[in-house]
Amino acid sequence: MDPMEFSQVVRTRRMIRNYDPARPVPEEMLARVLGNAVRAPSAGFSQGWDFVVLRTEGERAAFWEASTTPGREPDNWLLGIQRAPCLIVCCSSPDAYLDRYAQPDKGWTDRDAARWPVPYWDVDTGMAALLMLLTAVDEELGGLFFGVPVEALDTVRAALAIPTDRNLVGVVSLGYPAPDRKSPSLRRGRRQVGQVAHAGRFGTPLAL
Ligand SMILES: Cc1cc2nc3c(=O)[nH]c(=O)nc-3n(C[C@H](O)[C@H](O)[C@H](O)COP(=O)(O)O)c2cc1C
């Protein structure tokens, strides 16, 4: 397989919500997905991320049982995602950042979370998740990033033995794509560069 052009990877990436359950993710592909994830940038090179990889039927079933409402009839979305042969639960560690920035070269010894303009621990884990999604495209796999419902956070944490000091940033599902429906959200249309890029000051559209 020839490597895909980077711009083609970016342009063909879309969230895949149905998978071929008969085709597991080959181990070497999973290794590349995770190997690229740990190349993500991180504030202070804190790298405060962890990824819980669920590959067996039992591991995935434990996740789905913990993350879905008991007795709820699965909708098409859930049926499609539940066919994914691999789930990667992406966790972030606020403490890794507070500890790192308390070191002498940073000097924020008060470990005050108010110093952080946004939670960089979650930002960085999101960057790693994006690298997984892009690598999936490069490997001709499909992927989806989705969130764990707030009411299921504790049960998922318990089911997967994720320590309580970790945030559950989201889950990347991976697998060979099966026919699916594109997100209806895409009908909103993509905001174009001229609408979102401002020249010099907010409100002056950047014309390129
Ligand atoms: C932070 C985040 C959370 C998302 N959560 C979900 C989700 O829970 N379920 C889902 O089907 N898609 C989810 N998506 C996918 C978005 O719906 C999708 O990225 C968007 O509609 C654009 O489509 P595309 O990624 O296929 O281009 C999420 C995306 C992001 C970045």
The ligand as a MOL file (V3000), in Angstrom:
LIG
                    3D

  0  0  0     0  0            999 V3000
M  V30 BEGIN CTAB
M  V30 COUNTS 31 33 0 0 0
M  V30 BEGIN ATOM
M  V30 1 C -14.9660 16.2740 20.8440 0
M  V30 2 C -15.8350 15.4900 19.8670 0
M  V30 3 C -16.8750 14.7350 20.3380 0
M  V30 4 C -17.6690 14.0040 19.4430 0
M  V30 5 N -18.6440 13.1940 19.9470 0
M  V30 6 C -19.3300 12.4100 19.0910 0
M  V30 7 C -20.2740 11.4690 19.6010 0
M  V30 8 O -20.4560 11.3310 20.8260 0
M  V30 9 N -20.9470 10.7130 18.6990 0
M  V30 10 C -20.7250 10.8210 17.3460 0
M  V30 11 O -21.3640 10.0950 16.5780 0
M  V30 12 N -19.8410 11.6950 16.8400 0
M  V30 13 C -19.1390 12.4820 17.6820 0
M  V30 14 N -18.2070 13.3540 17.1860 0
M  V30 15 C -18.0210 13.4470 15.7260 0
M  V30 16 C -18.6130 14.7140 15.1160 0
M  V30 17 O -20.0080 14.5670 14.9870 0
M  V30 18 C -17.9730 14.9120 13.7340 0
M  V30 19 O -16.5830 15.0970 13.9040 0
M  V30 20 C -18.5350 16.1180 12.9810 0
M  V30 21 O -19.9050 15.9330 12.7020 0
M  V30 22 C -17.8000 16.3430 11.6500 0
M  V30 23 O -17.8450 15.1640 10.8790 0
M  V30 24 P -16.5330 14.4090 10.3730 0
M  V30 25 O -15.6030 14.2860 11.5530 0
M  V30 26 O -17.0510 13.1010 9.8680 0
M  V30 27 O -15.9270 15.2640 9.2940 0
M  V30 28 C -17.4190 14.0770 18.0380 0
M  V30 29 C -16.3530 14.8480 17.5830 0
M  V30 30 C -15.5470 15.5240 18.4780 0
M  V30 31 C -14.3760 16.3120 17.9440 0
M  V30 END ATOM
M  V30 BEGIN BOND
M  V30 1 1 1 2
M  V30 2 1 2 3
M  V30 3 2 2 30
M  V30 4 2 3 4
M  V30 5 1 4 5
M  V30 6 1 4 28
M  V30 7 2 5 6
M  V30 8 1 6 7
M  V30 9 1 6 13
M  V30 10 2 7 8
M  V30 11 1 7 9
M  V30 12 1 9 10
M  V30 13 2 10 11
M  V30 14 1 10 12
M  V30 15 2 12 13
M  V30 16 1 13 14
M  V30 17 1 14 15
M  V30 18 1 14 28
M  V30 19 1 15 16
M  V30 20 1 16 17
M  V30 21 1 16 18
M  V30 22 1 18 19
M  V30 23 1 18 20
M  V30 24 1 20 21
M  V30 25 1 20 22
M  V30 26 1 22 23
M  V30 27 1 23 24
M  V30 28 2 24 25
M  V30 29 1 24 26
M  V30 30 1 24 27
M  V30 31 2 28 29
M  V30 32 1 29 30
M  V30 33 1 30 31
M  V30 END BOND
M  V30 END CTAB
M  END
